[in-house]
Structures are given as C-alpha cells and as structure tokens.
C-alpha cells in the first residue's frame, strides 16, 4: 500500500485489522481494558483518538530502548491502547469486499489475524521512534445525535513534510470506533481492497491468507504469482 509508513507513524494502521479472536468476540465479553472502558463512557471522537495516542506515547516514553530491544512489546501497546478503538471486523469486511461474503468463517478469522500480525511484524518497529511532537490533532465538532465523524490530524514525517491523516469513525454501543484512515487523500481500506482483490481474483483468498501467514508484507500482496489455490 502507498503511504504505509505514514499510516504507521500516525499510530493506528497496525491495529486496523486486529487479532482474529478479538475481531470475532463482542467487546463486552473480552474483559475490557481501561481504554475500552473509556470508549464506552461517552468520549467524543477527538478524545478517543487523543487519549489512545497519549496513552501509547506515554508508555513508549518510559523506556523506548526496551521497546527497541523487544519489538513484541509494541504489539502489547497496540492491543492495550489502540485496538479497543477500531472496528476490526467492519474494516475487514470493507477490505475484502465481496470476498468477505464468500470466505468461510475460518478464512475470515485467519485473514484478519494474519494481516494484523504481518503489519505488526513488518512495520511495528516504526512506532518506537514516533514522538508526540510529530502528531497534531485538530478539534472535531460533532452533533449529539451524530453517528459518524471525521477526526483530522497532521503527521510530520522524518523529512519535515506534513501529511494530512484523517480518521473516519462511527458510533457503536462500545463508543466511537475508527473504521478507515485516509492519508493524504488515499483511503487505506480502498487501497488494500484493490491490492487484495486483484490477488484474490487471480489466485483465491487462500493464497492471500497463506502469503500473509508466511510473513509477506501486505503491500506486496498485489503482486500476482503462481496459480489459483482456492
């Protein structure tokens, strides 16, 4: 996907499609973490994004060297602070499009799980060097009866360029949850839907899942190789 680095440094892409068990289990049954409880307590969309970012950056600041030595700890932060605020199954449905309907329940779970872990494994280390001064969150006014909102942010890249990163959220019984991220005008949902869709049409969803499970970068999935496997 284009702009993968920008998405990651904006803190949310690595949790956009989450662990399969959490994607399929209603939040009320998961033993909510503090961030998940906050999401259900009436926070607005801007506060959801702000508090998730602040929580994660705060933990990173305590010992960034430890996270560099053990990248798996980054995944723990993602699960704790970011995952509760993303509509994981909704995003997965949108990324797979019509292929979600034809996939088996097992394939859906494997796809979501493999995609999330592939992103985290290949790109998660980029989060370690992300600092608060590189992220600006703009206030969002939302009507009390609104069910959808857009939170605008701006990310400063390493070269000093500033890139618009907008989060699209909708209201759920558990609070506001993001379902898409648009970076410099490009939707990650639409981009991955195109990349994965072409590959699925050529080889089948099983091929995409196996490539992700093998650790292939999601951005390389659009490259077609081999024959159809299911």
Backbone bond lengths (Angstrom), bond angles and torsions (degrees), N, CA, C in turn:
res aa  C-N    CA-C-N  psi(-1)  N-CA   C-N-CA  omega(-1)  CA-C   N-CA-C  phi
1 X - - - 1.464 - - 1.512 109.91 -
2 X 1.316 116.28 139.91 1.449 120.43 174.59 1.525 108.35 -66.57
3 X 1.330 115.32 148.26 1.471 121.89 176.33 1.528 113.45 67.87
4 X 1.326 118.83 23.44 1.460 119.71 -178.98 1.516 111.61 -57.23
5 X 1.336 117.41 -43.10 1.467 120.19 -178.16 1.513 110.85 -61.72
6 X 1.341 117.71 -41.65 1.459 120.10 -179.40 1.517 110.91 -63.66
7 X 1.324 116.51 -39.63 1.461 118.78 -179.95 1.512 110.15 -62.39
8 X 1.319 116.26 -44.42 1.449 119.55 -178.17 1.512 111.42 -64.77
9 X 1.327 117.00 -44.92 1.446 118.49 -177.40 1.517 111.44 -70.45
10 X 1.312 117.85 -13.37 1.456 119.85 173.08 1.519 111.38 -86.54
11 X 1.340 116.34 3.86 1.459 125.29 166.74 1.518 117.81 84.93
12 X 1.312 120.52 -8.73 1.457 118.51 -170.53 1.517 115.88 -111.68
13 X 1.321 120.03 -24.92 1.453 118.94 -169.21 1.515 112.65 -61.57
14 X 1.348 117.64 -36.81 1.446 118.58 -175.73 1.520 112.86 -63.15
15 X 1.330 118.11 -17.15 1.466 118.78 178.51 1.511 111.22 -110.10
16 X 1.333 117.86 11.56 1.458 119.82 -175.36 1.514 112.06 -64.08
17 X 1.313 116.31 -37.55 1.465 120.59 173.31 1.511 106.20 -122.36
18 X 1.324 116.93 111.46 1.454 120.04 -164.08 1.519 112.55 -96.23
19 X 1.317 114.91 -177.36 1.446 122.51 176.86 1.523 110.78 -51.72
20 X 1.308 117.14 137.37 1.456 121.41 -171.39 1.523 112.78 -57.29
21 X 1.299 117.12 -41.76 1.460 118.94 -177.21 1.517 111.18 -64.05
22 X 1.321 117.73 -37.85 1.448 120.66 -179.66 1.518 110.93 -76.15
23 X 1.338 116.99 -29.65 1.453 119.81 179.03 1.505 110.66 -69.05
24 X 1.337 117.53 -28.02 1.456 120.67 -174.85 1.522 113.05 -100.17
25 X 1.341 117.45 -9.16 1.455 121.06 -176.44 1.513 110.93 -105.04
26 X 1.342 118.61 126.72 1.463 120.19 178.97 1.512 110.69 -56.81
27 X 1.352 118.57 138.76 1.463 122.03 -177.52 1.521 113.19 -53.20
28 X 1.317 118.54 -34.24 1.455 120.61 -176.96 1.522 111.32 -63.41
29 X 1.341 116.83 -22.04 1.456 119.84 -177.40 1.517 112.89 -96.01
30 X 1.325 117.36 2.77 1.451 119.75 -171.39 1.518 114.59 -96.75
31 X 1.332 119.18 -7.44 1.452 118.58 -174.21 1.506 107.66 75.37
32 X 1.316 117.49 75.49 1.455 122.29 -167.94 1.522 112.83 -60.79
33 X 1.323 114.38 139.19 1.455 120.47 172.92 1.517 108.07 -78.99
34 X 1.326 116.62 174.36 1.462 120.14 178.70 1.521 112.11 -58.76
35 X 1.358 119.38 -43.98 1.450 118.74 178.80 1.515 112.39 -61.83
36 X 1.353 117.22 -38.52 1.450 119.13 179.78 1.523 110.35 -65.61
37 X 1.323 116.20 -39.22 1.452 119.59 178.28 1.523 110.64 -63.93
38 X 1.332 116.66 -38.47 1.456 120.17 178.07 1.513 111.38 -62.96
39 X 1.347 116.40 -36.84 1.455 120.02 -178.44 1.515 110.66 -63.28
40 X 1.341 116.44 -31.04 1.453 119.75 -177.85 1.526 112.27 -91.03
41 X 1.328 117.74 2.56 1.458 120.27 -173.18 1.524 113.41 -97.80
42 X 1.325 117.94 8.61 1.451 119.84 175.98 1.505 114.95 103.19
43 X 1.327 118.69 11.02 1.453 120.43 177.01 1.522 110.42 -64.52
44 X 1.329 115.95 144.17 1.445 120.80 173.97 1.510 110.68 -79.13
45 X 1.339 117.12 169.90 1.468 119.91 -177.47 1.523 114.05 -60.67
46 X 1.344 118.34 -38.62 1.459 119.84 178.77 1.519 110.80 -63.88
47 X 1.339 116.75 -42.54 1.464 120.80 -179.89 1.529 111.32 -64.76
48 X 1.327 116.70 -36.41 1.464 119.80 178.82 1.527 110.36 -60.18
49 X 1.341 116.40 -48.38 1.461 120.50 179.76 1.525 110.69 -65.50
50 X 1.337 116.11 -44.62 1.471 120.64 -177.39 1.522 111.85 -63.05
51 X 1.321 117.26 -48.30 1.456 120.14 -176.54 1.525 111.83 -67.88
52 X 1.324 117.52 -36.39 1.457 119.92 178.02 1.530 110.15 -64.31
53 X 1.337 116.41 -45.02 1.459 120.69 179.65 1.525 110.96 -64.96
54 X 1.333 116.90 -44.99 1.462 120.52 -179.00 1.524 111.52 -63.22
55 X 1.325 116.18 -41.08 1.460 119.50 -179.88 1.517 112.06 -62.60
56 X 1.325 115.53 -45.46 1.456 118.86 -178.44 1.526 111.71 -68.76
57 X 1.334 116.43 -44.78 1.461 119.87 179.83 1.523 111.25 -63.87
58 X 1.329 116.17 -35.57 1.464 119.87 178.53 1.511 111.97 -61.96
59 X 1.332 116.60 -43.35 1.457 119.91 178.75 1.527 111.18 -68.87
60 X 1.322 117.16 -38.35 1.460 120.09 177.74 1.528 110.90 -61.76
61 X 1.327 116.08 -41.35 1.464 120.37 -177.54 1.530 112.69 -64.16
62 X 1.330 116.97 -24.19 1.460 119.69 -178.13 1.522 112.25 -65.99
63 X 1.344 116.85 -33.58 1.466 119.22 -179.44 1.527 109.83 -166.63
64 X 1.322 116.59 76.77 1.460 120.24 -178.48 1.526 111.99 -65.30
65 X 1.322 117.05 -32.18 1.466 119.53 179.11 1.521 111.41 -61.46
66 X 1.334 116.45 -36.94 1.459 119.78 179.41 1.520 111.06 -64.83
67 X 1.319 116.65 -37.30 1.466 120.08 179.04 1.522 111.09 -72.48
68 X 1.332 117.30 -30.33 1.461 119.64 175.79 1.528 110.47 -69.22
69 X 1.333 116.01 -37.57 1.469 119.66 179.95 1.518 111.66 -71.37
70 X 1.312 116.96 -32.47 1.465 121.25 -177.14 1.526 109.61 -131.88
71 X 1.348 117.40 87.60 1.465 121.56 -177.15 1.536 113.95 -60.38
72 X 1.338 117.69 -20.38 1.464 118.87 179.62 1.521 111.52 -63.88
73 X 1.330 116.36 -23.61 1.459 119.74 178.80 1.530 111.27 -66.02
74 X 1.337 116.23 -27.94 1.466 119.51 177.46 1.519 109.73 -62.52
75 X 1.318 116.27 -40.95 1.462 119.84 177.79 1.516 112.15 -60.25
76 X 1.326 116.42 -36.24 1.464 119.90 178.11 1.524 111.16 -64.69
77 X 1.344 116.62 -37.73 1.465 120.40 177.49 1.523 110.92 -66.84
78 X 1.323 115.78 -42.01 1.464 120.21 178.43 1.520 109.91 -59.29
79 X 1.336 116.46 -47.01 1.460 120.25 -179.90 1.534 111.52 -61.77
80 X 1.330 116.29 -36.98 1.464 120.64 -175.01 1.520 113.03 -76.80
81 X 1.338 116.43 -45.72 1.464 119.45 -170.47 1.527 115.08 -102.89
82 X 1.324 117.44 -31.81 1.453 119.31 -172.09 1.520 114.12 -103.15
83 X 1.315 116.08 -42.33 1.453 120.51 -175.49 1.523 114.48 -55.13
84 X 1.345 119.63 -40.74 1.466 118.65 -178.71 1.522 114.13 -61.98
85 X 1.321 117.86 -15.47 1.461 120.92 -174.85 1.524 113.23 -107.40
86 X 1.330 116.62 15.74 1.457 120.00 177.42 1.524 109.75 -120.05
87 X 1.328 115.69 136.37 1.461 121.23 175.31 1.525 107.00 -81.25
88 X 1.312 115.30 85.98 1.458 120.83 -171.13 1.524 113.02 -63.93
89 X 1.321 116.57 -47.93 1.459 118.65 -178.13 1.523 111.01 -69.00
90 X 1.333 117.16 -37.34 1.462 120.04 178.58 1.514 111.48 -61.81
91 X 1.337 116.96 -42.29 1.451 120.53 178.08 1.525 111.29 -65.50
92 X 1.330 116.01 -40.32 1.463 119.60 179.65 1.528 110.81 -62.04
93 X 1.314 115.45 -42.77 1.474 119.52 178.39 1.524 110.71 -59.05
94 X 1.329 116.79 -42.98 1.453 120.66 -177.89 1.525 111.71 -69.30
95 X 1.336 117.17 -39.77 1.458 120.44 -179.93 1.530 111.00 -64.72
96 X 1.322 116.86 -43.22 1.460 119.81 -179.13 1.527 112.66 -81.03
97 X 1.328 117.59 -21.33 1.455 120.40 178.43 1.519 112.00 58.67
98 X 1.327 116.83 -132.35 1.465 121.55 -178.25 1.528 111.59 -62.21
99 X 1.328 116.79 -24.90 1.469 119.91 -178.47 1.525 111.77 -69.87
100 X 1.327 117.75 -21.20 1.468 119.94 175.34 1.519 110.46 -63.14
101 X 1.333 116.84 -39.33 1.462 120.89 -177.77 1.521 112.03 -68.62
102 X 1.323 117.23 -32.40 1.462 119.76 -178.23 1.529 112.86 -90.37
103 X 1.321 117.39 -12.92 1.465 120.31 178.48 1.523 110.49 -74.21
104 X 1.317 116.74 148.32 1.456 120.81 176.02 1.529 109.15 -75.97
105 X 1.326 118.16 159.84 1.466 119.86 176.48 1.528 112.26 -54.29
106 X 1.336 117.32 -38.18 1.463 120.32 178.99 1.525 110.60 -65.64
107 X 1.327 117.55 -42.30 1.464 120.66 179.51 1.518 111.27 -65.02
108 X 1.322 117.33 -37.37 1.465 119.98 177.47 1.521 110.40 -60.62
109 X 1.324 116.14 -47.61 1.461 120.04 -179.22 1.524 111.06 -63.30
110 X 1.319 116.77 -43.83 1.462 120.24 -179.17 1.523 111.49 -65.42
111 X 1.335 117.02 -39.64 1.457 120.18 179.43 1.520 111.14 -62.06
112 X 1.319 116.73 -50.67 1.457 120.73 -177.54 1.517 110.76 -61.92
113 X 1.326 116.39 -44.80 1.458 120.86 -179.01 1.527 111.16 -64.87
114 X 1.337 117.12 -45.47 1.464 121.00 -177.65 1.526 111.45 -67.74
115 X 1.321 117.54 -38.87 1.460 121.26 -179.66 1.525 110.50 -64.50
116 X 1.310 115.63 -47.27 1.464 120.16 -179.78 1.530 111.00 -59.73
117 X 1.322 116.71 -49.25 1.459 119.42 -176.25 1.530 112.00 -70.30
118 X 1.330 116.82 -30.72 1.456 119.08 175.56 1.525 111.23 -65.45
119 X 1.330 116.54 -43.64 1.462 120.55 177.38 1.522 110.54 -61.26
120 X 1.321 115.56 -46.54 1.463 120.06 -176.35 1.530 111.06 -65.55
121 X 1.332 116.34 -41.85 1.465 120.58 -178.94 1.525 111.92 -66.63
122 X 1.337 116.24 -43.59 1.456 120.26 -173.91 1.520 113.87 -81.95
123 X 1.347 117.01 -29.29 1.457 119.12 -171.62 1.528 115.04 -127.08
124 X 1.329 117.47 -10.78 1.454 120.14 -172.23 1.519 114.79 -58.82
125 X 1.332 117.37 -29.77 1.461 119.98 -178.63 1.529 111.96 -62.56
126 X 1.354 117.05 -21.44 1.464 119.85 179.41 1.522 111.40 -63.65
127 X 1.324 117.12 -24.54 1.462 120.42 -178.61 1.524 112.07 -68.80
128 X 1.338 116.79 -26.89 1.462 120.41 -175.28 1.522 111.36 -60.62
129 X 1.316 117.22 -34.00 1.459 120.77 -176.57 1.522 113.22 -96.49
130 X 1.328 116.74 8.31 1.459 119.52 178.38 1.522 109.57 -84.03
131 X 1.336 116.93 130.19 1.464 121.47 -178.00 1.518 110.70 -122.22
132 X 1.331 115.36 159.64 1.464 121.01 -173.44 1.523 112.92 -60.58
133 X 1.322 117.87 -30.05 1.458 120.21 -176.59 1.534 112.19 -69.93
134 X 1.331 117.13 -9.62 1.462 120.53 -179.99 1.525 112.42 -95.51
135 X 1.320 117.16 -1.48 1.464 120.78 -177.13 1.521 110.61 -123.54
136 X 1.321 116.38 126.80 1.459 122.28 175.88 1.522 108.66 -121.65
137 X 1.319 116.45 126.02 1.462 121.74 -179.34 1.525 108.83 -110.99
138 X 1.316 116.14 124.68 1.451 120.88 -178.86 1.536 110.18 -90.92
139 X 1.345 117.58 143.59 1.475 120.51 178.89 1.529 110.87 -61.69
140 X 1.322 115.46 146.79 1.463 121.58 178.66 1.521 109.47 -124.42
141 X 1.321 116.64 125.47 1.458 121.16 176.24 1.525 108.83 -93.26
142 X 1.321 115.55 125.23 1.464 120.78 -177.37 1.519 109.52 -128.89
143 X 1.327 116.87 130.93 1.455 120.76 176.56 1.527 109.91 -63.83
144 X 1.334 117.55 147.23 1.473 120.47 -178.06 1.523 113.67 -56.60
145 X 1.332 116.99 -31.67 1.466 119.64 -177.48 1.529 112.53 -97.06
146 X 1.328 117.51 8.11 1.465 121.11 -179.11 1.522 110.79 -69.77
147 X 1.318 116.52 145.89 1.459 121.68 177.46 1.533 111.61 -115.51
148 X 1.336 116.65 -6.81 1.465 120.59 178.07 1.527 109.31 -134.81
149 X 1.322 115.62 149.93 1.463 120.00 -179.59 1.521 110.14 -155.45
150 X 1.339 115.12 156.88 1.455 121.65 175.47 1.527 108.49 -122.35
151 X 1.307 116.95 125.25 1.456 122.03 176.82 1.529 107.61 -104.73
152 X 1.326 115.62 118.60 1.455 121.24 -178.56 1.534 110.01 -91.04
153 X 1.308 115.93 134.02 1.459 120.83 174.81 1.526 108.52 -135.36
154 X 1.312 114.55 169.19 1.454 120.78 177.99 1.520 108.03 -135.62
155 X 1.325 116.19 130.74 1.460 121.86 -178.66 1.520 109.77 -114.30
156 X 1.324 116.24 132.04 1.464 121.00 176.95 1.522 108.61 -94.08
157 X 1.320 115.68 120.08 1.447 120.42 -179.74 1.528 110.17 -78.06
158 X 1.323 115.43 170.65 1.457 120.41 -176.65 1.528 112.37 -60.19
159 X 1.352 116.63 -29.76 1.471 119.71 -179.28 1.519 112.87 -85.85
160 X 1.343 117.30 3.61 1.450 121.44 178.17 1.518 114.76 96.22
161 X 1.339 117.07 -14.56 1.463 119.71 178.09 1.525 110.33 -64.82
162 X 1.323 115.34 146.99 1.461 120.55 177.35 1.525 109.31 -109.87
163 X 1.323 115.37 134.09 1.459 121.00 -175.14 1.524 109.05 -125.42
164 X 1.328 115.96 134.37 1.461 121.08 177.39 1.528 109.85 -74.30
165 X 1.333 115.76 128.39 1.456 121.99 177.33 1.524 107.56 -128.75
166 X 1.326 116.79 111.99 1.459 121.47 -176.58 1.523 111.05 -111.67
167 X 1.333 115.07 136.63 1.454 121.62 -179.97 1.518 109.60 -106.83
168 X 1.320 116.04 129.51 1.455 122.05 177.96 1.524 107.96 -101.44
169 X 1.331 115.45 121.63 1.455 121.01 -176.52 1.523 110.84 -123.06
170 X 1.322 115.50 156.66 1.460 119.96 170.08 1.522 108.85 -136.07
171 X 1.315 114.81 157.30 1.465 120.25 -175.70 1.518 109.65 -84.90
172 X 1.330 115.29 131.82 1.462 121.87 177.92 1.525 108.20 -124.41
173 X 1.322 118.68 170.35 1.462 120.09 175.84 1.522 113.23 -58.43
174 X 1.327 117.10 -22.22 1.468 121.11 179.50 1.522 112.73 -95.41
175 X 1.340 117.52 5.39 1.456 121.15 -179.21 1.514 111.48 113.46
176 X 1.339 116.53 -173.43 1.461 121.21 179.91 1.519 110.37 -73.09
177 X 1.336 115.45 132.56 1.458 120.98 178.92 1.523 109.66 -132.18
178 X 1.330 115.82 139.96 1.461 120.95 177.79 1.523 109.91 -81.31
179 X 1.329 115.51 145.18 1.461 120.04 177.69 1.529 112.20 -128.24
180 X 1.330 117.85 -11.28 1.458 120.43 176.51 1.520 109.40 -153.97
181 X 1.327 115.44 152.67 1.454 122.95 175.58 1.525 107.17 -126.70
182 X 1.339 116.16 129.28 1.468 120.95 -179.72 1.517 108.42 -114.49
183 X 1.333 116.26 118.05 1.452 122.13 -175.63 1.514 109.35 -110.17
184 X 1.331 115.95 115.48 1.455 120.68 179.01 1.528 110.89 53.04
185 X 1.342 114.86 39.26 1.463 120.80 176.43 1.515 115.04 87.88
186 X 1.328 118.32 -0.92 1.465 121.24 -177.92 1.523 109.84 -111.58
187 X 1.336 116.30 124.10 1.458 122.53 179.74 1.519 110.44 -80.77
188 X 1.358 116.44 129.73 1.453 118.96 178.33 1.520 110.20 -68.21
189 X 1.333 117.99 -35.14 1.459 120.92 178.37 1.528 110.35 -61.09
190 X 1.322 116.23 -48.59 1.466 119.82 -179.19 1.529 111.50 -65.22
191 X 1.332 117.21 -40.22 1.464 120.75 -178.73 1.519 111.58 -63.84
192 X 1.342 116.27 -48.71 1.453 118.55 179.98 1.523 111.45 -69.36
193 X 1.328 117.50 -32.47 1.467 119.53 177.61 1.525 110.02 -61.90
194 X 1.335 117.07 -39.63 1.463 121.04 177.15 1.520 110.95 -66.22
195 X 1.344 116.59 -49.73 1.461 120.66 -177.58 1.528 112.10 -62.01
196 X 1.335 116.14 -50.19 1.458 119.59 -179.13 1.523 111.42 -69.40
197 X 1.343 116.58 -37.70 1.459 119.97 -178.04 1.511 112.23 -60.31
198 X 1.338 117.18 -43.42 1.459 120.99 179.06 1.522 110.82 -62.57
199 X 1.336 115.76 -41.03 1.454 119.72 -179.49 1.525 111.16 -69.18
200 X 1.321 117.38 -40.95 1.461 120.79 -179.89 1.525 110.75 -65.21
201 X 1.336 115.92 -40.99 1.465 119.17 178.09 1.526 110.96 -61.74
202 X 1.330 117.02 -37.18 1.458 121.00 -176.60 1.524 112.74 -79.58
203 X 1.356 116.80 -38.11 1.462 119.43 -170.86 1.523 114.86 -127.02
204 X 1.317 117.50 -14.34 1.449 119.99 -177.15 1.516 112.37 98.53
205 X 1.314 116.03 155.24 1.459 120.81 -175.33 1.528 111.97 -66.30
206 X 1.327 117.02 -29.67 1.453 119.64 -179.13 1.533 110.84 -62.15
207 X 1.323 116.14 -36.69 1.465 120.14 178.64 1.523 111.00 -64.14
208 X 1.327 117.08 -42.94 1.458 121.11 178.65 1.514 110.71 -62.21
209 X 1.308 116.48 -44.69 1.460 120.48 -179.22 1.526 110.95 -62.48
210 X 1.323 116.50 -44.90 1.466 119.80 -178.48 1.520 111.49 -64.40
211 X 1.325 117.43 -37.49 1.464 120.22 178.88 1.525 110.69 -66.71
212 X 1.326 117.14 -38.98 1.459 120.11 176.64 1.522 110.84 -67.47
213 X 1.327 116.17 -42.71 1.465 119.97 179.85 1.524 111.77 -63.94
214 X 1.326 116.61 -26.76 1.465 121.05 178.30 1.524 111.93 -80.74
215 X 1.339 117.13 -3.98 1.452 121.12 176.26 1.508 115.16 96.84
216 X 1.334 117.29 10.21 1.460 119.39 179.86 1.523 110.62 -67.65
217 X 1.317 116.65 143.00 1.453 120.49 178.73 1.525 110.27 -64.84
218 X 1.337 117.33 134.95 1.468 119.72 179.84 1.521 113.42 -54.95
219 X 1.333 117.28 -35.08 1.448 120.10 -179.01 1.511 113.54 -66.05
220 X 1.341 117.66 -16.18 1.468 121.12 -179.93 1.518 112.44 -93.06
221 X 1.318 116.85 -5.94 1.457 120.48 -174.97 1.527 111.81 -65.36
222 X 1.323 117.36 -27.13 1.454 119.78 -179.51 1.513 113.88 -67.48
223 X 1.346 116.43 -14.29 1.454 120.06 178.37 1.514 109.56 -78.79
224 X 1.302 117.26 122.58 1.446 122.21 -173.72 1.526 110.46 -88.87
225 X 1.324 114.74 127.82 1.459 120.23 175.36 1.504 108.77 -141.62
226 X 1.325 116.52 148.30 1.461 120.32 174.21 1.506 113.92 73.00
227 X 1.326 114.47 -171.51 1.460 120.88 -177.38 1.500 111.73 -105.89
228 X 1.320 115.61 176.95 1.457 121.04 -175.49 1.517 109.93 -73.87
229 X 1.390 113.81 134.69 1.474 118.19 -177.33 1.500 113.39 -117.81
230 X 1.339 119.32 3.14 1.452 119.94 176.63 1.472 113.09 139.84
